[in-house]
Amino acid sequence: MKHSMKNTNRVILCGNISTDVETSGPFLKFNVAVNEYAGGQKTASFFPVEVYGASLNDDVRNTLTKGHCVYIEGYYKTNEYTDKNGQKQYRDVITAESIHTKTKGNFATAVICGVLLADPRVRTTSNGKNVTEFRVGAAHNRFSKKTNSWTNNPAYITVYAWEPLGDFLAKNFKKNSGIYVVGDLVMNQYTAKDGTKRTAYRVKANTATFMNDADDQNAQNPTAAPDQAAQPAAPSANYGGISAEDFEAVDDFEDLPF
């Protein structure tokens, strides 16, 4: 079996519903606004959420209105669709598994256990700081009693980390490495190469570690002197029976702003 319950992702959101709640088949769909404060500036990120309507009791359903604060636990999912030009596109959404409506707060956190889909890349910003980016495949597997089988809900999650954490990740992780990341879910709006306006969701890593003990022991110590650093990590074990090849290639990994 290729599935592994360790290969997963978890998202926790707390913020205010910023759109009217729409019904789409069995799902209710809406956006949640999460305010962020940095450098004395207030910004807002808007996260698309879907929830299976039948899983909600009447009290919760009736309070899902624009402006109401909600606490959501769920997972990050990448939906595939075909646009009007026949091109395959991807849309990210947070699927809620539980919703609490008697709450207050503003935060968006993510826990990711998955595999790197390509080697990390390092960019240097205009102020000279290094930032490391990589994409993680983190399927959220669910067991269906109806079919008596596992359903794979793939997610393609872009992660970035500032130095020194980012430098450590760039030196010790590569395609197919298993990784455990805890960070903040953030929204970025940018202009794509084709001139269109787009919105992307990424995880800003606060901590990250190996999912394989051998990799952890072989890791290069980011604070060690060059002659004391360990040798590069050996190839990772096939974490959870899932590799990068189990996730379809997504080629929209553009240079997003920081």
Buried (B, 14 or more C-beta within 10 A) or exposed (E): EBBBEBBBBBBBBBBBBBBEBEEEEEBBBBBBBBEBEEEEEEEEBBBBBBBEBEBBEEEBBEBBEEEEBBBBBBBBBBBEEEEEEEEEEEEBBBBBBEBEBEEEEBBBBBBBBBBBBBEBEBBEEEEEEBBBBBBBBBBBBBEEEEEEEBEBBBBBBBBBBBBEBBBBBBBBBBBBBBBBBBBBBBBBEEEEEEEEEEEBBBBBBEEBBBBBEEBEEBBBEBEEEEEEBEEEBEEBBEBBEBBBEBBEEBEEBEEBEB
